[in-house]
Amino acid sequence: NVQDRSGRTHLFRYASRGDYEACQKLMEFGADVTIKDNAGWTALHEACLEGHVSIVSLLLQFGADPNVTAENSDTPLHDAVQRGHKEVVECLLLHGASIDAENTENETPLSVADETMQKVIQDWLQAAEEVLERDQYGKTRLHQASERGDLNELRRCLKYGADLQYRDDAGWTSLHEAALNGHYDCVRDLLLHGADVDSRGHDEDTPLYEAVWNKHHNVVKLLLQYGADVRKRN
């Protein structure tokens, strides 16, 4: 966390260069993602300016604020939009970056975007609304994809911020649906994105209970690998 004359740390330099491994090691050893240089920029600003989406995602995982402001009140989203980095923009939006944040020139990320980037933002916002839609049973699109075993649709839902812990009217999560129906790949992706392996559903059943009851052996093994509790009672 030692800063040079301009206030930049090692994390700034490696984030700017796109060195994922170095950034990961620094943060694992306690590099502070909130440090600002003399101009108010953070390492997240640097990664967004250069379009290093994997490092942007990593910084956000380690607690970087997607709406942090620089000296001119530019947010990382301002930077990514102005540089035309589509994947970075989508990553920031997924983590709650505001399209209405104003800098000192009263500019928002949307107002500084060109026509192409405006469409990227509008398309993302529309898709994010769609994945929250529920059918007559309270099932979201993520529930439906998990139930069918539609991995592509499931990944699309996750990309646009679907709620992993949301329960339908019967109390089931998407992980319950995937485990109940034996969709191994869907279970894996849901767990990789942070689904609660011991979430409670109808009658307090866990995903492991559903997988065991329906004899989905590979799914049972996978849930156990992610720490499912075999002692939980419904």
C-alpha positions, 0 to 999 in steps of 0.5 A: 500500500506504499504510495509513490509521489503521485499517490499510486500504489503497486496495485495501480500499476498492475491494474493499468498494465492488465496483470491479473495474477499480480493484482490477485496476489497483491489483494490476497496480501492486503492491497487496499482497493480504496486508495486514491492517487493525488488526482483522486483515481483508484485502481478500478478507474485505471482498469476501466480506462484500459479495458481490463474486464477481468481485473475490473471484476477482480477488484469489485470482488475484493470490495472496490466501489463501482461508484467511487469518484475521482477528483472531477467526480468521474466514476469508473463507468464514465471512464469505461463508457468514454473509452468504449469498453463494452464488457467493462461497462456491462461488468460495472452495471452488473455490480450496481454502477449508476448511470445517473452519477454526475461529474463536475461538468454535470455529465452522466455516463449516459450523456458522455456515451456515443450512440453505440455505448448508449445502446449497450447501456439501454440493452443491458438495462432492458435485459436486467428488467426481463430477468426479474420478470415472474410467471404465475407461479412466481418463477423467474427466468432463472428458475425456468432455465434451471428447471429445463436445464437450459444452460445458455439461458441460465448464463444469460440470466446470471450475466444480467443480475438475476437474483440467485436467492429469490424464491418462487411462490412455493419457496424454491430457489433456482438451485433447488430446481436444477438439483431436483431435475439433475441438471449438473451443469446448471447446478455447477454454474449456480454454485460458482456464482454464489448460490447458497448450497444449503438454501431452504425450500418447500418443507425446508428441503435443501438442494441436497435433499432434492438431489438425493431423493431423485437419485441424481448421483453426480449432483449429490457429489457436486453439492457435497464438494461445495459443502452441503450439510448432510445433517440438515433436517426438513 
